[in-house]
Amino acid sequence: MTVRSSGSARRSRKVPTVSIRYEDTQVREVPVRQLRSADFAESEPWRDVRSVHGMTHHSGKYASATTGGHVVYESRLELARLLLADFDPAVRGIFAQPCRLAARVDDRVRHHVPDFLLVMRSGTVRVVNVKPADRLQDPKIAEALAWPGELFRQHGWEYEIWSGADRVLLENVRFLAGYRRPGVVPEAEVEQAWERVVDGEELALAERRLAGDRPPEEARPALMALLWSGRLATDLSRPLSGESLLRRCP
């Protein structure tokens, strides 16, 4: 059954709540103090995201390796944060526009739709809002992002306002994301590379050794797939190159 609040109920709201939309079109309203990460299973983004010619921002759908499905985004900056979440092995769940938060703030009812909700393997939940750094200088925008953070932190969840990351890191992750989907690189090649790669070896040396009589670049995809999956690691604050040192991860 669809659960909705009447207009009068919203105007008199005293208990902060979130409304969550589900795949079967139902909308469930949950008090923030009772909210669990499990409430977002089989949920849908609160808003429809459309890409229309002439729009000033760039929206779309990203095929996530973490979720096995598409996650929507409304700007290139949101896509950048989404890529980092998908690359992060500590993240096991990603929900875009997960809910609509409603609460009485300064004697009036306020609403807010977060950009992302990340469920960590540790069980921690992190609510993320993405906003360019220059816009955070606007007191109205800063205040509009502050009160949701206070409510989520009081609930024991993490709250993040994200404005970007190191350019080199993002470029490296974007490149590795090309190897994120299962089957892009044959699993047998990935496992063979994992068995033979040496901890602390330079990427160029690993490629030459694994390729044998083949051109060295033919061994590269398996190593990139291992870097994306987190089984191998390297310093991504520097551009990926043949000098990048590969580290085996437990």
NUFI-461382 format. One record per residue (C-alpha): residue in three letters; z, y, x. Coordinates in steps of 0.5 Angstrom, whole numbers, plus 2048, in hexadecimal, padded with zeros to 3 digits. Example, Ala and Ser with C-alpha at 12.3 -4.5 7.8 and 13.67 -1.06 7.14 Angstrom:
2
Ala8107F7819 Ser80E7FE81B 
//
This chain:
250
Met800800800 Thr7FE807803 Val80480B804 Arg804813803 Ser808819803 Ser80781E7FD Gly8068257FF Ser80D8277FC Ala810821800 Arg80D824807 Arg80F82B805 Ser816829805 Arg81682480B Lys81C82380F Val81B81D812 Pro81681D818 Thr811817816 Val80A815818 Ser804812814 Ile80080D817 Arg7F980B814 Tyr7F7803814 Glu7F0800814 Asp7F17FE80D Thr7F280580B Gln7F980580A Val7FD80B80C Arg80580980E Glu80A80E80F Val80F80D814 Pro816811816 Val81581381D Arg81C80F81E Gln81980981C Leu81380981F Arg811803824 Ser80B802828 Ala8097FC823 Asp80880181E Phe801802821 Ala7FE7FB821 Glu7F87FB81D Ser7F880381C Glu7F280881C Pro7F280F81F Trp7F581481A Arg7EE81881B Asp7E781681B Val7E3818821 Arg7DC81A820 Ser7D781D826 Val7D3822823 His7CD826826 Gly7CF82C828 Met7D782B829 Thr7DA82F82E His7DE828830 His7DC821832 Ser7DF81C82E Gly7DE81482D Lys7E080D82E Tyr7E280A834 Ala7E2802835 Ser7E9801838 Ala7EA7FB83C Thr7F27FB83A Thr7F17FB833 Gly7EA7F7833 Gly7E77FC82E His7E580382D Val7EA80982E Val7E881082B Tyr7E881682F Glu7E781E82D Ser7E5821834 Arg7E481F83B Leu7EB82183D Glu7ED81C838 Leu7E881783B Ala7EB818842 Arg7F2816840 Leu7EF81083C Leu7EC80D842 Leu7F280E846 Ala7F680B840 Asp7F1805840 Phe7F2804848 Asp7F9804848 Pro7FC7FD848 Ala8027FF845 Val7FF80183F Arg7FE7FB83A Gly7FC7FF833 Ile7F8806832 Phe7F880982B Ala7F481082A Gln7F6815825 Pro7FC810823 Cys7FF81381E Arg80181A81A Leu80881C81C Ala80B821816 Ala812824817 Arg81682A815 Val81682F81B Asp81983681B Asp819835813 Arg812834812 Val80E82D812 Arg80A82C818 His805826819 His80282481F Val7FD81E821 Pro7FE81C829 Asp7F881A82D Phe7FA81382F Leu80080E82F Leu80180A835 Val805803835 Met80780183B Arg8087FA83E Ser80F7FC83F Gly8107FD837 Thr810805838 Val80C809834 Arg80980F836 Val806815832 Val801819835 Asn7FE820833 Val7F8822837 Lys7F6829838 Pro7F382E83E Ala7F8831842 Asp7F5838841 Arg7F7837839 Leu7FE83583B Gln7FF83C83D Asp7FE83E835 Pro80683E832 Lys80383C82C Ile80083682E Ala806834833 Glu80A83582D Ala806830829 Leu80682B82E Ala80E82C830 Trp81182A829 Pro80D823828 Gly81082282F Glu81782382E Leu81781E828 Phe81381982B Arg818819831 Gln81E81982D His81B81382A Gly81B810831 Trp814810832 Glu810814838 Tyr80C81A837 Glu80781D83B Ile80382383B Trp7FD821840 Ser7F8827842 Gly7F4823847 Ala7F481F84E Asp7F281F855 Arg7EA81F855 Val7E981A85A Leu7EE815856 Leu7EA816850 Glu7E3815853 Asn7E680F856 Val7E880C850 Arg7E280E84C Phe7DE80A851 Leu7E2804851 Ala7E2804849 Gly7DB80284A Tyr7DE7FB84C Arg7E37FB846 Arg7E07F6841 Pro7E17EF842 Gly7DA7EB844 Val7D77F1847 Val7D97EE84E Pro7D97E684D Glu7E07E384D Ala7DE7DE852 Glu7DC7E4857 Val7E27E8856 Glu7E77E2857 Gln7E37E085D Ala7E47E7860 Trp7EB7E785E Glu7EC7E1862 Arg7E97E3868 Val7EB7EB869 Val7F07EC86E Asp7F67F186D Gly7F47F8871 Glu7ED7F6872 Glu7E87FC872 Leu7E37FC86C Ala7DD7FC870 Leu7E07F6874 Ala7E27F286E Glu7DB7F386B Arg7D77F1871 Arg7DC7EB872 Leu7DB7E986B Ala7D47EA86A Gly7D27E5870 Asp7CB7E5871 Arg7CA7E986B Pro7C97F186B Pro7D17F386B Glu7D07F8865 Glu7CF7F1861 Ala7D67F0862 Arg7D97F6860 Pro7D97F5858 Ala7DE7F0859 Leu7E37F485D Met7E27FA858 Ala7E47F5852 Leu7EA7F3856 Leu7EC7FB857 Trp7EB7FC850 Ser7EF7F784E Gly7F57F9853 Arg7F57F2857 Leu7F27F685C Ala7F47FD85E Thr7F2803862 Asp7F480A864 Leu7F080E85E Ser7F2815860 Arg7EC814865 Pro7E5813863 Leu7E380B863 Ser7E0809869 Gly7DF80486E Glu7E5806872 Ser7E980586C Leu7EF80086D Leu7F07FB868 Arg7F77F8866 Arg7F87F2863 Cys7FD7F385D Pro8027EE85A 
//
